[in-house]
Amino acid sequence: MVELQHRTTPTPPLTDFVAACPELSVTDFDSRAFTPVKQAIKADLNEDQGGLCVYCEKTLPATEGQIDHIKPKAGTNGRPDLCFDYHNYAHSCINPKTCGQKKQNGLLPIEPGPGCNAEWVLSTDGTIEPLPELTRRRRHDVIQTRDMLGLQDANLVDERRRWFASAITILKQAPDDFSEFLQHAPYRHILATAF
């Protein structure tokens, strides 16, 4: 998961839109008037996230994917008050088996942000596992987050396994290049947990 750190100043078109429409509701998020604002938000989030999906860490162009509400805007766990809060947004790929679409209106026990990868590790086979020393409760939170996001999807596991193998090859053949590799590889945050 990307250790997301939102920019200090939210996307200016978002700030302008909220100021111009003080009575916004959740339904306004999907309005035609908000569409160009969404594009600007996605571009800023994409930059904040280093061009990766916030959850699975696949490469994600700024023009693709969706804006995911980290804390959902609707449903049982809905936080409509955060619907237009930039710091509650993440740029997520669109896949019904993984990421924001799999999460739907669920509330993640572990949210993308600094330190979010501290309690799990990437295994050599590409799976993500909780650290063995975790308490039962924290282990449950890690597994629940991983499973809510579909991070054990076979395609993701296979891609992470291949990137892990590439990382090992670079460490053996060009160890001085490893830091540069980790700065630009997809899955770089989860890869870092293994090294």
C-alpha positions in Angstrom: 0.0 0.0 0.0 1.3 3.5 -0.8 2.4 5.4 2.3 0.2 8.3 1.1 1.1 11.8 2.2 -1.3 14.2 0.7 -0.1 17.6 -0.4 -0.5 20.4 2.1 -2.7 22.5 -0.2 -5.7 20.6 -1.7 -6.3 20.8 -5.4 -7.3 24.4 -6.1 -10.4 23.5 -8.3 -11.7 21.4 -5.4 -11.3 24.3 -2.9 -13.0 26.7 -5.4 -15.9 24.2 -6.0 -16.5 23.7 -2.3 -16.4 27.5 -1.7 -18.8 28.1 -4.5 -21.3 25.4 -3.4 -21.6 25.5 0.4 -24.6 23.1 0.4 -22.9 20.2 -1.2 -24.2 16.6 -0.7 -22.7 13.2 -1.5 -24.7 13.1 -4.8 -22.8 16.2 -6.0 -19.6 14.1 -6.1 -20.9 12.3 -9.2 -22.4 15.4 -10.8 -21.5 16.7 -14.3 -20.3 20.0 -12.7 -17.8 18.1 -10.5 -16.3 16.0 -13.3 -13.5 18.4 -14.3 -12.7 18.9 -10.7 -12.3 15.1 -10.3 -9.8 15.1 -13.2 -7.7 17.7 -11.4 -7.9 15.8 -8.1 -6.9 12.5 -9.8 -3.8 14.2 -11.3 -2.8 15.6 -7.9 -3.4 12.3 -6.2 -1.4 10.5 -8.9 1.5 12.8 -8.2 1.1 12.4 -4.4 1.1 8.6 -4.9 4.1 8.4 -7.3 2.0 7.2 -10.2 0.7 4.1 -8.3 -2.6 2.8 -7.2 -2.8 3.6 -3.5 -3.8 0.1 -2.6 -2.2 -2.5 -4.9 0.7 -0.3 -6.1 0.3 -1.1 -9.7 1.3 1.6 -12.1 -1.7 3.9 -12.6 -1.8 6.8 -15.1 -3.4 10.0 -13.9 -6.1 9.8 -16.5 -7.2 6.3 -15.4 -8.7 4.8 -12.2 -11.0 6.4 -9.8 -11.0 8.7 -6.7 -11.6 6.4 -3.8 -12.9 7.8 -0.5 -10.6 6.2 2.1 -13.3 6.6 4.7 -16.4 5.9 2.6 -18.9 8.7 1.7 -21.9 6.4 2.1 -23.1 3.1 3.6 -23.0 1.9 7.2 -19.6 3.4 7.7 -20.4 6.5 5.6 -18.7 9.8 6.4 -20.6 12.3 4.1 -18.8 15.1 5.9 -15.5 13.9 4.3 -16.9 13.5 0.8 -15.2 16.7 -0.4 -12.1 16.5 1.8 -8.9 16.1 -0.3 -7.2 14.3 2.6 -9.9 11.5 2.5 -9.2 10.8 -1.2 -6.9 8.3 -2.8 -6.3 7.4 -6.5 -7.3 3.7 -7.0 -7.3 1.4 -10.0 -10.7 0.1 -11.2 -10.9 -3.7 -10.7 -14.0 -5.3 -9.1 -11.7 -8.0 -7.5 -9.2 -5.6 -5.9 -8.6 -2.1 -4.4 -11.3 0.5 -4.0 -14.0 -1.3 -5.9 -13.5 -4.4 -3.7 -13.5 -2.3 -0.6 -16.7 -0.6 -1.6 -18.1 1.1 1.6 -15.9 -0.8 4.0 -13.8 0.9 6.7 -10.2 -0.2 6.5 -8.5 -1.1 9.7 -5.2 0.1 8.2 -5.4 3.1 5.9 -2.9 4.3 3.3 -0.5 6.6 5.0 2.9 6.8 6.7 3.8 3.5 8.4 0.8 1.6 6.8 3.2 -1.2 5.7 4.8 -1.7 9.1 2.8 -4.8 10.1 3.0 -6.9 7.0 5.7 -8.3 4.7 6.0 -9.4 1.2 6.9 -13.1 0.9 9.1 -14.5 -1.8 6.0 -16.1 -3.4 4.4 -12.6 -3.8 1.8 -13.0 -1.0 1.4 -10.4 1.7 1.5 -11.8 5.2 1.2 -10.3 8.7 4.4 -10.1 10.7 4.6 -13.1 13.0 5.1 -11.1 16.2 1.8 -9.2 16.0 -0.8 -9.6 18.6 -3.9 -11.6 17.6 -5.9 -8.3 17.3 -3.3 -6.6 15.1 -2.9 -9.7 13.0 -6.7 -9.7 12.4 -6.5 -6.0 11.3 -3.7 -6.8 8.8 -5.5 -9.8 7.3 -8.8 -7.9 7.2 -7.2 -4.9 5.4 -5.4 -7.2 2.9 -8.5 -9.2 2.2 -10.9 -6.2 1.9 -8.6 -4.8 -0.8 -8.2 -8.2 -2.6 -4.4 -7.9 -2.3 -4.0 -11.7 -2.5 -5.6 -11.7 -6.0 -3.7 -14.3 -8.1 -2.6 -11.8 -10.7 -1.3 -9.3 -8.1 0.6 -12.1 -6.3 2.2 -13.3 -9.5 3.2 -9.7 -10.5 4.7 -9.1 -7.0 6.5 -12.4 -7.1 8.2 -11.4 -10.4 9.1 -7.9 -9.1 10.5 -9.5 -6.0 12.7 -11.8 -8.2 13.8 -8.7 -10.2 14.8 -7.0 -6.9 16.9 -10.0 -5.9 18.6 -10.1 -9.3 19.5 -6.4 -8.9 20.8 -6.9 -5.4 23.1 -9.6 -6.6 24.2 -8.1 -9.9 24.2 -4.3 -9.2 23.6 -3.7 -5.5 24.5 0.0 -5.9 21.4 0.3 -8.2 19.0 -1.2 -5.7 17.9 2.0 -4.0 17.2 3.6 -7.4 15.2 0.5 -8.4 13.1 0.7 -5.3 12.3 4.4 -5.9 10.8 3.7 -9.3 9.4 0.1 -9.3 5.7 -0.6 -9.0 5.0 -2.3 -5.7 7.9 -0.4 -4.2 6.3 0.2 -0.8 5.5 -3.5 -0.3 8.8 -4.6 -1.8 10.6 -2.5 0.7 9.1 -4.6 3.5 11.1 -7.6 2.3 14.5 -5.9 2.3 
